[in-house]
Amino acid sequence: MRVTHCDRRAFVFVVEELEPFEGWSQGLFRVRLTKGTCYCGLFQSLYFPCLHALATCAIASIK
């Protein structure tokens, strides 16, 4: 995954999947860390960070 856009002030990131993951189609996903949402839908439905959210945390140095 590659973070292609980063608004650190608003904690909004756009993540591009470089390869499909377990049958999911690759694409662009917007992650809003402060709201706990991602366009993939897993973050808000599972209440646990999806891979896209984890990628943004790594870029933003959030532990």
LUMKETI-153314 format. One record per residue: x, y, z of N, C-alpha, C in turn; residue number from 1. Coordinates in Angstrom, 2 decimals. Layout:
N
SITE       n.u       n.v       n.w      ca.u      ca.v      ca.w       c.u       c.v       c.w   seq
SITE         X         Y         Z         X         Y         Z         X         Y         Z   NUM
...
END
This chain:
63
SITE       n.u       n.v       n.w      ca.u      ca.v      ca.w       c.u       c.v       c.w   seq
SITE      0.83     -1.17      0.00      0.00      0.00      0.00      0.88      1.24      0.00     1
SITE      0.32      2.28     -0.60      1.05      3.54     -0.67      0.09      4.68     -0.32     2
SITE      0.48      5.52      0.59     -0.32      6.69      0.94     -0.01      7.76     -0.10     3
SITE     -1.04      8.16     -0.87     -0.83      9.09     -1.98     -1.19     10.52     -1.61     4
SITE     -2.02     10.71     -0.61     -2.39     12.06     -0.17     -2.46     12.05      1.35     5
SITE     -2.00     13.13      1.94     -1.91     13.16      3.39     -2.23     14.56      3.88     6
SITE     -3.30     14.69      4.65     -3.63     15.95      5.32     -3.48     15.69      6.81     7
SITE     -2.28     15.90      7.33     -1.98     15.57      8.73     -2.79     16.42      9.71     8
SITE     -3.13     17.62      9.31     -3.89     18.49     10.21     -5.29     17.94     10.44     9
SITE     -5.93     17.43      9.38     -7.29     16.89      9.49     -7.28     15.37      9.68    10
SITE     -6.11     14.75      9.64     -5.97     13.29      9.73     -6.81     12.58      8.67    11
SITE     -6.72     13.08      7.43     -7.38     12.45      6.29     -6.29     12.00      5.33    12
SITE     -6.36     10.74      4.92     -5.34     10.15      4.06     -6.01      9.39      2.92    13
SITE     -5.33      9.32      1.79     -5.77      8.48      0.68     -4.72      7.40      0.48    14
SITE     -5.18      6.15      0.51     -4.29      5.00      0.41     -4.58      4.27     -0.89    15
SITE     -3.53      3.98     -1.63     -3.65      3.22     -2.87     -3.14      1.81     -2.63    16
SITE     -3.98      0.84     -2.97     -3.54     -0.55     -2.89     -2.78     -0.88     -4.16    17
SITE     -1.58     -1.40     -4.00     -0.75     -1.72     -5.15     -1.05     -3.11     -5.69    18
SITE     -1.53     -4.01     -4.84     -1.90     -5.36     -5.25     -3.20     -5.74     -4.56    19
SITE     -4.05     -6.53     -5.21     -5.29     -6.97     -4.55     -4.97     -7.78     -3.30    20
SITE     -5.81     -7.65     -2.28     -5.61     -8.36     -1.02     -6.78     -9.30     -0.79    21
SITE     -6.52    -10.60     -0.75     -7.51    -11.63     -0.44     -8.81    -11.44     -1.19    22
SITE     -8.73    -11.25     -2.49     -9.92    -11.13     -3.31    -10.52     -9.74     -3.40    23
SITE    -10.03     -8.79     -2.60    -10.53     -7.43     -2.69     -9.91     -6.76     -3.91    24
SITE    -10.69     -5.95     -4.59    -10.13     -5.24     -5.73     -9.24     -4.12     -5.25    25
SITE     -8.20     -3.85     -6.03     -7.33     -2.76     -5.63     -7.95     -1.44     -6.03    26
SITE     -7.59     -0.40     -5.35     -8.14      0.90     -5.64     -7.63      1.94     -4.66    27
SITE     -8.35      3.05     -4.59     -8.02      4.14     -3.68     -9.04      4.16     -2.54    28
SITE     -8.55      4.37     -1.34     -9.41      4.38     -0.17     -9.09      5.60      0.68    29
SITE    -10.11      6.34      1.07     -9.92      7.52      1.92    -10.12      7.09      3.37    30
SITE     -9.15      7.43      4.20     -9.18      7.09      5.62     -9.27      8.38      6.42    31
SITE    -10.22      8.43      7.34    -10.36      9.56      8.27    -10.12      9.00      9.66    32
SITE     -8.92      9.20     10.17     -8.55      8.61     11.46     -9.36      9.18     12.62    33
SITE     -9.66     10.47     12.60    -10.40     11.07     13.72    -11.82     10.55     13.81    34
SITE    -12.40     10.15     12.66    -13.77      9.62     12.66    -13.79      8.10     12.67    35
SITE    -12.64      7.47     12.46    -12.58      6.01     12.44    -13.28      5.41     11.24    36
SITE    -13.09      6.04     10.07    -13.75      5.53      8.86    -12.76      5.31      7.74    37
SITE    -13.13      4.41      6.85    -12.38      4.13      5.63    -13.38      3.76      4.55    38
SITE    -13.08      4.11      3.31    -13.99      3.81      2.21    -14.18      2.31      1.99    39
SITE    -13.29      1.49      2.52    -13.46      0.04      2.36    -14.61     -0.47      3.23    40
SITE    -14.96      0.28      4.29    -16.07     -0.09      5.14    -15.71     -0.97      6.32    41
SITE    -14.54     -1.58      6.32    -14.17     -2.49      7.40    -13.88     -1.76      8.70    42
SITE    -13.25     -0.60      8.61    -12.87      0.14      9.81    -14.11      0.44     10.67    43
SITE    -15.16      0.98     10.04    -16.34      1.34     10.80    -17.22      0.14     11.15    44
SITE    -17.20     -0.91     10.37    -18.05     -2.07     10.68    -17.43     -2.98     11.73    45
SITE    -16.09     -3.09     11.75    -15.43     -3.97     12.72    -15.00     -3.24     13.99    46
SITE    -15.00     -1.89     13.94    -14.49     -1.08     15.05    -13.05     -1.44     15.39    47
SITE    -12.31     -1.81     14.36    -10.91     -2.18     14.49    -10.23     -1.69     13.22    48
SITE     -9.05     -1.11     13.31     -8.41     -0.53     12.11     -8.20     -1.55     10.99    49
SITE     -8.57     -1.15      9.79     -8.32     -1.97      8.61     -6.86     -1.76      8.17    50
SITE     -6.45     -2.48      7.14     -5.07     -2.34      6.65     -4.78     -0.94      6.15    51
SITE     -5.77     -0.28      5.58     -5.58      1.09      5.09     -5.32      2.04      6.26    52
SITE     -6.06      1.87      7.35     -5.86      2.71      8.53     -4.50      2.46      9.16    53
SITE     -4.08      1.21      9.18     -2.76      0.89      9.72     -1.65      1.52      8.88    54
SITE     -1.83      1.54      7.56     -0.84      2.18      6.69     -0.75      3.67      6.97    55
SITE     -1.90      4.32      7.21     -1.87      5.75      7.50     -1.24      6.02      8.86    56
SITE     -1.47      5.14      9.82     -0.84      5.31     11.14      0.67      5.21     11.03    57
SITE      1.15      4.32     10.18      2.59      4.18      9.99      3.18      5.45      9.37    58
SITE      2.49      6.03      8.41      2.97      7.25      7.76      2.93      8.43      8.73    59
SITE      1.87      8.50      9.55      1.71      9.62     10.48      2.46      9.40     11.80    60
SITE      3.15      8.28     11.93      3.89      7.93     13.14      2.99      7.88     14.37    61
SITE      1.81      7.28     14.19      0.87      7.09     15.30      1.02      5.67     15.81    62
SITE      1.18      5.52     17.12      1.35      4.19     17.70      0.12      3.78     18.46    63
END
